[in-house]
Structures are given as structure tokens and as C-alpha cells.
Amino acid sequence: MSCFTLIIVLAEMLCSCDPGYSVILTNRSQVDRDVKVTAVNKDQLHLIDSISVADTSGEGFFSNMTAKQRLAVKKTSNDSYSFVLAGGKEALLQSGIGGPDLNQNIIIDINDTILLRHDRRSVIKRKFMYTSVKVILE
């Protein structure tokens, strides 16, 4: 009976834990792109002064072997920031515990808007307790 209770308690603990998440913007083209992220939560915006950028030709963004650089961002208003994403690079826009903010919009080169929740270029994958959102620019 105590073994059964232990299994139930462990299962409840795993289900109640907040899952991790990440939002990655990948620029597969060789052209630099002006990126503006809008509708950012004001509490999160105060914490953003730079983002991690990695080369897409590497083994993967989260590999320990991939060299990452910090790229400074420019806050353009009270709910947005912008940066230039070089060709062949990918940027980590969000990560943490909980869930991604799918209300954010990504504006590419002023004329193309990507809605994280409703765009064919944003791929949302859920793996057990981790959510990954990948946006690919061709």
C-alpha cells in the first residue's frame, strides 16, 4: 500500500511541476534580417537587455558544443525590442519555466509579421514536460 501511495505522490508531483519552454528564431537565409518583437510582457521587457545567438550550422542551439554569443537588443517602445539577426544564425527569444508567451509578434524587415500562435512558420512541439516553439525564416 505504501508503494502505491508513493507512486501516486510522485505522479502528482511530476504533473504539478511547471514545464520548461523555449522560443527560437532561426534565420536560414544568408541575408541579415531586422527583427522586432512586439507585445512583450512589460515585466519581462525590463529583464531583456541581450539575447543568445548561435550558428545554425552547429549541432543545435542547446548543444554544449555550440558556441553562443550575446547580442544586445534595442528597446523600441514600452512593449517591444529589436535587433539584427545575421544570416545563418538563430536567436533564443524566450526560455524558462512555465509556458511561452504566444501573444508576442515577430516583425521581420518591417513588412512581414509572424504570430507565434497562428503562423505556419512557427512550429510548436511538446515533448513530455518541455515546449519548444521554433520560427524558421527562409
C-alpha positions in Angstrom: 0.0 0.0 0.0 2.8 2.4 0.8 4.5 1.7 -2.6 1.2 2.5 -4.3 0.9 5.8 -2.3 4.5 6.7 -3.2 3.8 6.2 -6.9 0.7 8.4 -6.7 2.5 11.1 -4.8 5.4 11.1 -7.3 3.0 11.2 -10.3 1.2 14.2 -8.8 4.5 16.0 -8.2 5.5 15.5 -11.8 2.2 16.6 -13.1 2.1 19.7 -11.0 5.6 20.8 -11.9 5.8 23.7 -14.4 7.3 22.5 -17.7 10.2 24.3 -19.4 9.9 26.1 -22.7 11.9 27.9 -25.4 11.2 30.1 -28.4 13.9 30.1 -31.1 14.0 32.3 -34.2 16.1 30.7 -37.0 17.4 32.7 -40.0 18.3 30.0 -42.6 18.9 32.6 -45.3 22.3 34.3 -45.8 20.7 37.8 -45.5 20.7 39.8 -42.3 17.1 40.4 -41.0 15.8 43.3 -39.0 13.7 41.7 -36.2 11.3 43.5 -33.9 9.5 41.5 -31.2 6.2 43.2 -30.1 3.5 42.6 -27.4 6.2 41.7 -24.9 5.1 41.5 -21.3 6.3 44.7 -19.6 7.7 42.7 -16.6 9.7 40.6 -19.0 10.9 43.5 -21.1 12.7 45.0 -18.1 14.8 41.9 -17.8 15.8 41.7 -21.5 19.0 43.5 -22.4 20.5 40.9 -24.7 19.7 37.6 -26.3 21.7 34.4 -27.0 22.6 33.8 -30.7 24.2 30.7 -32.1 25.3 29.5 -35.6 22.7 27.3 -37.3 25.4 25.1 -38.9 26.3 23.7 -35.5 24.9 20.6 -33.8 21.9 22.5 -32.3 21.1 25.5 -30.2 21.1 23.7 -26.9 24.2 21.6 -27.5 27.1 22.3 -25.1 29.3 22.2 -28.2 27.6 25.2 -29.9 29.3 28.5 -29.3 26.8 31.1 -28.2 27.2 34.9 -28.3 25.2 37.6 -26.6 23.5 40.1 -28.9 22.4 43.5 -27.5 18.8 44.5 -28.1 17.3 47.9 -28.5 14.1 48.7 -26.7 11.9 50.5 -29.2 8.8 51.1 -27.1 7.2 50.1 -23.8 6.3 46.6 -25.1 8.8 45.8 -27.9 12.5 45.4 -28.7 14.5 45.0 -31.9 17.8 43.5 -33.1 19.5 42.4 -36.3 19.7 38.7 -36.8 22.6 37.7 -39.1 22.2 35.2 -41.8 22.8 31.6 -40.8 22.1 32.4 -37.1 19.4 31.5 -34.6 18.3 33.5 -31.5 16.8 32.4 -28.3 13.9 34.8 -27.7 12.2 33.2 -24.7 13.1 30.4 -22.2 12.3 29.4 -18.7 9.8 27.5 -16.6 6.1 27.7 -17.3 4.9 28.3 -20.9 5.9 30.5 -23.8 4.2 33.9 -24.3 2.4 33.0 -27.6 0.8 36.5 -27.8 4.1 38.0 -29.0 4.5 39.0 -32.6 7.7 38.9 -34.6 8.1 41.6 -37.3 10.7 40.8 -39.9 12.1 43.6 -42.1 9.2 45.9 -41.2 6.8 44.3 -43.7 6.3 40.6 -42.5 4.6 39.8 -39.2 4.8 36.3 -37.6 2.2 35.5 -35.0 3.7 32.8 -32.7 0.3 31.1 -32.1 -1.2 31.3 -35.7 1.5 31.2 -38.3 2.7 28.3 -40.5 6.3 29.3 -39.9 6.1 28.8 -36.1 6.3 25.1 -35.2 5.2 24.2 -31.6 6.5 20.9 -30.3 5.7 19.4 -26.9 8.0 16.7 -25.5 6.7 15.4 -22.2 7.2 18.5 -19.9 9.0 20.8 -22.4 7.5 23.0 -25.0 9.6 24.3 -28.0 8.5 26.9 -30.4 10.7 27.3 -33.5 10.2 30.0 -36.1 12.1 29.5 -39.3 13.0 32.3 -41.8 13.9 31.1 -45.3 
